[in-house]
């Protein structure tokens, strides 16, 4: 058995070496760090905490810092990186520094804009804003519309990647669809434009997973990670881990197969698979780290690495979230007031449902976890 195990490991290592060698010689990526500008804003505490509650837990391991460092290490020139954190991210400075950076860009370049913090939607104007450090309302915040206006007026390059990890960040997608632009836009957002977002770093971690070349993000197994795969992977991770609908979209001028990374190694069987694992009579969502025969090493979602373990098939089952039929009448629970509201299912996706609330305009349509949906009380009694 030991000899067989050694041979198996040797063959696996040789294949991994061959994979890395072949893909090192691959055609170059569509992304060129030396022709990239990064503008990042991370706000986790605000000038007026009575208006915007600070995110103390998120400050412990700031993934926005890691994201900026990734691009720096990847080769984006230091003079093309602007990162405004907390008290430095005032509305005036954001606007000034963005315009200054865009004035230095050249034709054919890529612009990456990233924001994390609080986002909000004005119910009267229907506009989405990102909350800069000194924001108190929509008039003093950073409107999504203004981001596009500034880019359209001053960016001399050709492609723009917009990434946001905050509530209502899908407003970037909505605004991009309104623009008839020469620029190619790709938007990766942690939530739909009508939805709030969690205060954890799951979305930004998903972006980093792909940008760093994890083979689990190479969804079609072609040895390349393109922007659409990064978007799809982030959507799946957010639905699985947070039961939240992330959003990815790109216009026609931004190719879906735009290659942004290469896997750093070959994907092993079942690596990255989303499953449920039984532990003491309960089932927990988990990721497969690696497998050997019918055994797999798993990581429990929301637990630290000390809980990772090898499990057999008797403790594993596929992740199949429940769903409701499209067009079905249901009731949806609102945590804010702890009430149930009649609604109708518009569409389903991976344990989530896009719903329309009876008696409300489409402005209130949103994605909710199927865990927050039930059949009407009257239907249950039949």
Secondary structure, 3 states (H helix, E strand, C coil): CHHHHHHHHHHHHHHHHHHHHHHHCCCCCCCCHHHEEEEEEECCCCCCCCCCCCCCHHHCCCHHHHHHHHHHHHCCCHHHEEEEEHHHCCHHHHHHHHHHHHHCCCCCCEEEEEEECCEEECCCCCCEEECCCCCCCHHHCEEHHHHHHHHHHHCCCCEEEEEEECCCCCHHHHHHHHCCCCCEEEEEECCCCCCCCCCCCHHHHHHHHHHCCCHHHCCCCCCCEEHHHHHHHHHHHHHHHHCCCCEEEECCCCCCCCEEECCCCCCCCCCCCEEEEEECCEEEEEEEEEEECCEEEEEECCCCHHHCEEECHHHEEECCCCCCCCCCEEEEEECCCCEEEEEEEEEEECCEEEEEECCCCHHHCEEEEHHHEEECHHHHCC
